[in-house]
Amino acid sequence: MSKKLAPAVPVKKNEEDKIMDVKTIKKIIGLCCVAFVVLLVIVWAVVGAVTAASVIDPKPRELVYTDGPAEIGMVYDFFQIKDFRGSDYIVGWWIPAQDGDGEYIDSEKTIIMSHNYQSNREMTEIDGLYLIEDLVHSGYNVMTFDYTGSGNSKGKNYTFGVQEHDELSLVIDYAVNEMKQKSIALMGFAFGSAPAITAGCEDERVSVIIADSPYLDLKSYLDKNISVWSQLPDFLFSSYVNALLPVFAGTELESSPLIAVSEASGKSFLFLHGEKDYIFPVENSETLARVAQESGNVAHYKVFEGVLHSAGFVYAEEEYVQTVLTFLSENFK
């Protein structure tokens, strides 16, 4: 009589299977975690790169006025200049000194405007054409233009005052050589005040510089405040976006109105600032005026109470115009 074999108890095999299953699950979880981290890094890198590119090369603001200055009763001419690269064009308006009826006033004094980031020659965000109207009716010619990548000018990139410095110098050349102007003043707004200061300080043909809401040093400002423009969390993206900005700009983003003013001589400066400027602190204008005076220049600054960033003309028009015209009458010879 044969013996019945007891069924094998697969305890050991089950334990091994369980161990293998746990290891497999851990491996899968690990791979998923790695993949998730890699995906996050890719998203972080792409978002940062796209943001840096859009900060440097924002969509140009379209011009509002179909017939430019003529729509508010000013006569004007169009001009076009090849930029310093020789491949793009700077376009703008020559608006001669004139009375309220559009009759020319003979003048060899020209004020060249330097617009802000994400703006254009109209400067509608500050009612720019109406400010220009006050200036031309007071006997000054005005040139206002689009930096490359802005308005209707060809090219791309706004570099917060770096390449704009060279473009503004070309417009100064045009005013002197083509329009035969003998006295040149520059008037810049916010980021546009930087090239007005730096180009004006080094050009002996420029005697007067008016800067509305200027910064002191571009690199220092961007290091601390790039999140204002990127709209991304500062601790996650700012260092990365700042590192990419020069790559997309094609140049180092270094511009220092403070150094330019400290090295200037024989200039007359007027610094304008809104008391409640949340972009560039009002103390910037006080500092620049003090340094300019210490360097032997004429320098004044005016603070407009309760006014936000670069909005002095909009919210304190009469006081703003009086301040500018008085300064020009005393210093723009």
Summary of the structure (lengths in Angstrom):
residues: 333
radius of gyration: 29.3
end to end distance: 131.6
largest distance: 134.6
contacts: 1118
relative contact order: 0.11
helix: 47%
strand: 17%
